[in-house]
Amino acid sequence: MSLLPAYKNSFFTSQRRLDGMRLQMRHRRGLVYTDMSIGNSFEGYEDVVQGGMLFGVLDVIMWYAIFLETGKICMTRKTDMDFLKPVVCDTPYRAQGKLLRIEDRDVWATAWVEDGQKERYAQVSALFREARSIDYERFIASFDFSGVSAPMRQRFISAARR
Amino acid sequence: MKGQDLLPTYRDCLFCGPEHAFGLKLKLRHADGAVVTEFAVARSFQGYEETVHGGIVSGILDEVMWWAVTLGARQIAMTRKIEVEFLRPMRCEAVHTARGRLAEARHRAFHASGEIEDDSGRVIARSRGLFMPAKTVSGAELARKLDLTRLSPEMAGIFSALLG
């Protein structure tokens, strides 16, 4: 299990933003995951997490999964998300995801939300495409590596130096 | 309904709630058979530099489709499935327009579509959604959260009837 760096300004992962979700992303055996309990600030219906926020979490997870497997910075091109059961606010869930396949610049990934009994509440499959206009070095410099292991840090920095 | 009719706001919704501390505060209205909102998203919701995060884009599309279903089908529904195509980056602080429409209501399943245009009229994202009746949400519960002030009498009547 390895802690992943947080994008400093991210609404989802920044540990400094009081208005954000402050999710901590981790990596283990090809899966990226975060253990989360989302507050009422992000509800849709009363005590139910808003769907767009859930998608945002899963989108971030898929981004990390793709980056860790390929070293490529990709942008979301198309998503297909199923909401299976309401995700209740202030309740623990695990969101996790993985890369599925790569074809040239196109990368497919999937992610889902499950509870402690592995029951799924939402799932998404998505097509990402490698971003051509991103300055890798500048982008990687926007991450906060606090608490991140040296090998993981090196993985990010190597991608920036491609 | 009038040509331009304001819709209610869900008081503390991240997307449309006027009382949410750091939300988008979308002002939704009904116009020409669609639910419409003009907005500009702050940099606090960026993903890549100067680009709005996809989760926020997806959330806005969900929002306009949900209201289109609620208004068009007179039904409190929940999102069951949403497909989004991200065609171009949504720039932070730039004015965009989102529209949602009820496409079909059949067998208690509601299909909606949504799109977001930039200020030159280019579509930057589009969506399709499937909504099903919300079994676990009561009209009374929703009534506590919806702000019906500032609505036209006709729009207020529609939502008062829907909420029971």
Interface residues (C-beta under 8 A of the other chain):
Chain A: N9 S10 F11 F12 R17 D19 N40 S41 F42 E43 G44 Y45 E46 Q50 G51 G52 M53 F55 G56 V57 D59 V60 M75 T76 R77 K78 T79 D80 M81 D82 F83 P86 A131 I134 F139 S142
Chain B: D12 C13 L14 F15 H20 A21 F22 R43 S44 F45 Q46 G47 Y48 E49 H53 G54 G55 I56 S58 G59 I60 L61 D62 E63 M78 T79 R80 K81 I82 E83 V84 E85 F86 P89 A134 T136 V137 E141 L142 R144 K145
